[in-house]
Structures are given as structure tokens and as C-alpha cells.
Amino acid sequence: MNQFNAKERALRSKVRNQLGELIRKRNEMQAGGADKSEVEEISGQIEVLKKELQSVEDGGHTVFMSARQMLGPKTELSKKEKKINWKKRHIEIRIKSLRKDLASMESSPEEKEDINKKLSKFEKELADLNQEMRAVEDFNHTRFMDSQKSQGQENVQEEKLREVERQILEMEAEINGESDQDKLLELKDRLHFLELEKEAIENFTHDEFLQNLQAMKAKRRSQRH
């Protein structure tokens, strides 16, 4: 029997409702022929909500929310990068076309002057976008460096990640070769928590994950009885 308190039940219901709304919205967008990037953005939000729902059921919602707070600004920066790159591509196409027109022998002096003015305008816009992209990249780098207190800690972080990834590969291989259903269930549980640990390391919430791990495992066991 699942053992959820009132707060957990309310949170689970809220997340399920949000998930249902987004799935309906995505289906409507797909049926209406919406832009692929917009559908992918909704799909990303759906995956985040699915993880949040799983975290509620595993009793690890605090860890999930800490990770989500780290991911939020990164997601916004990623959107900004995509927007800048989209603008850059279109401006670069215009610049290439104008340079081709400028090289054409058929263009009159007046036309070439007009083309040069347009070129200057687009080249200025491109330079501004490149500067904006550098600022976004610098902010990303600063956030990463601020999350580490020293190079030594950075190395420890990478070692933890490599070790968990190694354990995940071994666990997946063991699952593929296991036929006993009880043992298979136990192995899948262990894989589930290894994947959660990997995500916690990547999002700099590993300490919180370890503090909550036993409670999360106990919660998962109680849901099976």
C-alpha cells in the first residue's frame, strides 16, 4: 500500500494535473502543425514534470527541486543561445547574398552604394549578436566556476560522475543477464537510484541526495507493500 501524507498527495495531484495539461497542449500543437522547436520545448517540460512526479513518489522531492533550481537559469540561457544563433544564421544568409550582389557586374554604382549600406547594417547587427553570445557563454562559464570552490573539488566531481556511470553500465549488463523476477526488480531499483545519483552529481546536489537516499529507498520499499 502506498504511504503518502496529505502534502505529498496534494503535490502529486498538482504535478499530475500539470502533466496532463502539457500533454494535451502538445497533442493539440502536433495536430495543428505547430513549429517543431515549440513542440520540443513542451516535450522537455513534460519530461521535467515526469521526473518531478517520480521524485515525489520516491520521497526525494527536495533533492529534485534543488536540482531544478540549478537547471532553471541554464534552461533560460539555452533558449537565449538558440535565439541568438537563429538570428545569426539569418543575418549571415543576408550578408552572403548581398556580397554576391555587390560582386555582380550588373549592379550600378547607385545599387552598390545601397548594398554597401545594407551590408554595414547587417554586419553591425552580427557583431552585436556575437558580443551577446560571448556574454551568455561567459555567464555560463562563471556559473560553472562558482559552483566549484577549487580545481581539486572539480576533479572530485568528475571522479564521482565517472564512478557512477561505471556502476550504471555494470548494472545494466547485470539486468540484461538476469531472469529471476525478484532479483530483476531489486536490480532495477538499484539502477534507478544510480541514475538519480548521476543527475544529482551533474546538478551539484550530490550531498543533499546522499542525505536523503535512505529515506528515498525506504519510501520506495513501502510503496511495494
DANORSUL-V910679 format. One record per residue. RES is the residue in one letter. PHI is phi in whole degrees, 0 to 359 (NA if undefined). NEAR is the number of other ideal C-beta (glycine too) atoms within 12 Angstrom. D_CENTER is the distance of its C-alpha to the mean C-alpha in Angstrom with 1 decimal. Layout:
RES,PHI,NEAR,D_CENTER  RES,PHI,NEAR,D_CENTER
//
This chain:
M,NA,7,33.6  N,290,18,30.3  Q,245,17,30.9  F,248,20,28.8  N,277,15,30.1  A,300,10,30.4  K,295,13,27.4  E,293,25,25.2  R,297,16,26.7  A,295,15,26.1  L,294,25,22.4  R,298,27,22.0  S,296,17,23.9  K,297,19,21.9  V,294,30,18.5  R,298,21,20.3  N,296,16,21.8  Q,297,22,18.5  L,296,27,17.1  G,299,18,20.4  E,297,18,20.4  L,293,27,17.0  I,296,22,18.2  R,298,16,21.5  K,296,22,20.0  R,296,26,18.1  N,298,17,21.4  E,295,16,23.3  M,295,22,21.2  Q,295,18,21.5  A,294,11,25.2  G,272,12,25.7  G,72,10,24.3  A,294,18,21.5  D,301,13,19.6  K,301,13,17.1  S,295,17,14.3  E,291,20,15.0  V,295,23,15.0  E,296,19,11.6  E,296,23,10.2  I,297,27,12.2  S,298,23,11.2  G,296,20,7.5  Q,295,27,9.3  I,296,26,11.7  E,296,20,9.5  V,297,26,8.5  L,294,29,12.3  K,298,22,13.4  K,293,30,12.0  E,296,30,13.6  L,299,27,16.8  Q,297,29,16.9  S,294,37,16.7  V,296,34,19.6  E,289,28,21.6  D,270,35,21.2  G,79,33,22.1  G,245,39,19.1  H,294,32,17.8  T,299,26,18.5  V,296,36,16.3  F,299,34,13.4  M,295,24,14.0  S,296,24,14.3  A,295,31,10.9  R,294,26,9.5  Q,295,17,11.8  M,289,25,10.4  L,283,27,6.8  G,307,18,8.6  P,299,21,10.3  K,295,23,7.7  T,296,20,6.2  E,297,16,10.0  L,294,25,10.7  S,299,22,8.6  K,298,21,10.5  K,295,22,13.6  E,299,23,13.4  K,299,20,13.3  K,295,20,16.2  I,296,26,18.1  N,297,22,17.9  W,298,18,19.1  K,297,22,22.0  K,299,25,22.9  R,301,16,23.2  H,291,18,25.6  I,292,26,27.6  E,298,20,28.0  I,297,16,29.4  R,295,22,31.8  I,296,27,32.9  K,299,18,33.6  S,294,18,35.6  L,293,27,37.6  R,295,20,38.5  K,295,16,39.8  D,296,21,41.8  L,294,24,43.1  A,281,14,44.3  S,291,14,46.1  M,290,10,49.9  E,281,11,50.2  S,288,18,48.6  S,280,13,51.3  P,304,10,51.3  E,294,10,50.2  E,295,17,47.3  K,295,20,46.2  E,296,14,46.4  D,295,17,44.2  I,297,26,41.7  N,298,20,41.7  K,296,16,40.9  K,296,22,37.9  L,300,25,36.8  S,300,17,37.0  K,297,18,35.0  F,291,26,32.1  E,294,22,32.2  K,293,16,32.0  E,297,22,29.0  L,294,27,27.3  A,297,17,28.2  D,296,18,26.8  L,294,27,23.4  N,297,20,23.4  Q,294,16,24.3  E,296,22,21.5  M,296,24,18.9  R,298,16,20.5  A,295,18,20.2  V,295,26,16.4  E,296,20,16.2  D,296,15,18.8  F,295,21,16.9  N,300,22,13.8  H,294,15,16.4  T,297,15,18.3  R,299,21,15.5  F,294,20,15.1  M,293,16,18.9  D,292,16,19.5  S,282,22,17.5  Q,241,18,20.1  K,272,13,23.8  S,199,12,25.2  Q,297,11,24.8  G,300,11,26.2  Q,294,18,23.4  E,296,18,20.9  N,296,14,22.9  V,299,19,22.9  Q,302,27,19.1  E,294,17,19.0  E,296,16,21.9  K,300,25,20.4  L,296,24,17.3  R,298,16,19.8  E,295,19,22.0  V,293,29,19.6  E,297,21,18.4  R,297,16,22.2  Q,296,23,22.9  I,297,26,20.3  L,298,18,22.0  E,295,18,25.4  M,294,27,24.6  E,297,20,23.4  A,294,14,26.7  E,294,21,28.7  I,297,24,27.3  N,297,14,28.3  G,261,13,31.8  E,260,19,32.4  S,247,11,34.6  D,290,12,35.5  Q,294,11,33.6  D,296,12,33.8  K,295,15,32.7  L,298,18,29.8  L,297,17,28.6  E,295,21,28.8  L,295,26,26.9  K,294,22,24.0  D,297,24,23.8  R,296,26,23.7  L,296,26,21.0  H,303,28,18.9  F,287,36,19.4  L,294,30,18.7  E,293,27,15.2  L,296,36,14.7  E,294,34,16.3  K,301,28,14.1  E,296,32,10.9  A,294,37,13.2  I,297,32,14.4  E,297,24,11.1  N,257,31,10.5  F,60,30,14.3  T,237,31,15.5  H,295,30,17.6  D,300,20,20.9  E,295,28,20.0  F,300,35,18.9  L,297,21,22.3  Q,295,16,24.2  N,261,29,23.0  L,300,27,23.1  Q,296,16,26.7  A,294,21,26.4  M,294,32,23.4  K,295,24,25.5  A,297,18,28.5  K,297,28,26.8  R,294,29,25.7  R,295,19,29.3  S,294,19,30.8  Q,285,21,29.1  R,268,17,30.9  H,240,10,34.3
//
